[in-house]
Amino acid sequence: ALVRAFIDPDVPLSGTWKGKEVEWEESTDGDFVIDVGEKQMPMLSATTATEVGISKGIVHSLNDVLLAQGIREYHIVGEDITQEIKDYVANWRADLKKAGEIWGDAQQFANWAVGEDTERYLRLQLKELKKLLRLIKRSPSASLRISMKYRITEKNLEQLIEQIEEALRLLRENEDGGRGRGGSGRPIGGGGGGGR
């Protein structure tokens, strides 16, 4: 039914979830309608295709597609892209190295954020984590490798940043309330490979 709908513009297409799989049918009676027929072809966004199991995922470039398939080097016949490949590899490796340095600094600041120095080092940790988040968003090809090597993701970083901002807010409130400064002695997001 799925293939026929993409071949014949008059064939409608809808699907119904059966567990984790979608059962396709040549009608509009399913749980969700992809194509009502009427001389038009199905139109699927990348996100929808992923959600209904047609696509394995969304990537940002040909390089990411090939990397996901385990192909690290390739050459397009008739086009010399050797330098482009070298530059691509050099860039993600540089981003991965930089991410490791930033993460190491952030971990170290987390371990130092105790006692009278809590607020100072939490601010430094926050600065490094925001820098790392910007790097991950800017470099999708490096993001996957960063996630695998350091077990950190964009979502993890955003949550950690929120925790530190909340801790700093509480410290400011305590200071304004005359209770003084001082941490709990437990670093936020620390404890994993403090050095570089």
N, C-alpha and C positions, 0 to 999 in steps of 0.2 A: 504493500500500500504506500509506503514511504517513497519508494523508487518510482512507482507509477505516477504519484502526484507531481514529482519533479520532471517527469517526461511528458505527461499529458496535462495541458492547462485546464481541461474540463473536469479532471478528477479532484474531488474535495479530499481534505485530509484532516483528521483529528486524532487525538491520542488519549489513552487512559492509563494511569499509573497502575502497574501490577507489581507491588513490592518496589524494588529499585529500578525496574525496567518499565519501558513505555510500550504499550500494545497499540499499534497503529491500525487505523481502519479508513476505508474509502467512503467516509461520510462526515457529517458535522455533528454526530451524536456522542462523540467522546467527551472527556472531562475538559479538554482544551482544544480549540480549533486553530489549526495552522493555516489552512487554505479552504475557502468556501467553494472553490472551483470557479465557474463563471469565466472561463477563458483567461485565467491568470495563473502564474506560477507561484509556489510557496515562497515567502520572504521570511528568512530567519536571521535575526541578529546573532552576533557571536555569543552573546550572553545566553540567549534563548537556546541556541544549539547546544551549549554546554549543559544547561539545566535539564534538557530532555534527553541527554545521553548520546546525541549525534556527534558532538565534538568532544575530544578528550580534554580540552582546556583552551585558554586564550593566551596567545603570545604576542609580543610586540614587533617581532621582526623575523625574517627568514633564518637568521642566525639562531634565534631562540627555538624555532621549530626543529632545526637540525640537531641542536644540542639536546633537546628533549628526546630525540630518537637515538641519541648516543653518537651522533656524527660530529666530530670536533673539527675536521678539516674537509673542505670540499672545493671544487673548482667548476665554474660555469663555463661550458664549452663556448669558445668564441669571445670570451671576455676575460681579460686579465685582472683579477681582483686580489692578487696575492698580497699587495700592500694593504688593501682594505681589511683583509683577514688578519694580517699581522697587527694592524692598528687596533682592531676590535679586541683581539686577545690581550694586547698590551694594556688597553684601557680597563678591561674588567679585572685583570690581575692587579693593576695599580689601585683600583677601587677596593678590591678585596684586602690588599695590604693596608690601605688607609683605614678601612673599617676596623681591622684588627688593632691598629694603633689607637684609634678613637675609643673602641670598646675597652681596651686595656686601661686607658686613662680614666674612663668613667668608673671602672671597677675599683681602681686605686682610690679615687676621690670618695667613692662609697665607703671604703674601709676606713678612710681618715675622718669621715663625718661623725665624730663623737665629741662629747663634752662641749667645751667652749668653741670648738671649731666646727660644730655641726652645720650651722647655717652657711658658713663660708664654703665648705666642701660640697654641701648639697647643691649650692648654686653652680659650682664648677662641674659637678656631675651632670646637672641638668643641661648645662651648655653643651657638653660633649654628646649627650644622648640626642639632643635636638640636631646637632651636626650630623650624627650617624643616621638619623631618620631622613634628613634631607638627601644624604648620599644614596640611601636605599631607594628613595622615590625617584631620584635622578637616573639611577643605573639599574634597570630591571635585570639585565644579564648578570650583574654582580649580586643582586639581591638573593637569588636562589642559592648561590655558593656561600654567601654570608650566613644565610639561614641554616645551611647544612653544617658549616664549620663551627659557628658560634651558638647555634640553637636560638637565634633571635629573629623575630619577624617584625614587620611593620606594626602589626597589632600589639605585639608584646611591648615594643618600644613606646607606643602611644599610651599604653596602660601604665608603664613605669614612669613616664613623664608626668602623667596625671597624679600618681602617688607622690612623687617628689614635690610637685607644685602644691599639693595639699599639705604635705609635711612642712613646707616653708611657710604656708599660710598660718598653720597652727603655731609655728615658732614665733611669727610676727605678733600673733594675738597674745601669746604668753608674755612676750616682751612688753607689749603695750599694756598688758594687765599687771605689770610689775612683778611677774613671777620669774623673770630672768631668762637667760638662754641656757640651753643644755639639751643634749639629745638623749635618746633612750639607750644609746650605746649599741644599737642594732642598725647596721648600714642597710640602706634601701637598694636592692639590686646588686649587692656586693657579694663577695665570697667566692668568685670564680675566676681565678687567674688574674690577680691584681697587676702583675707586671707585664711588660711587653716583650 
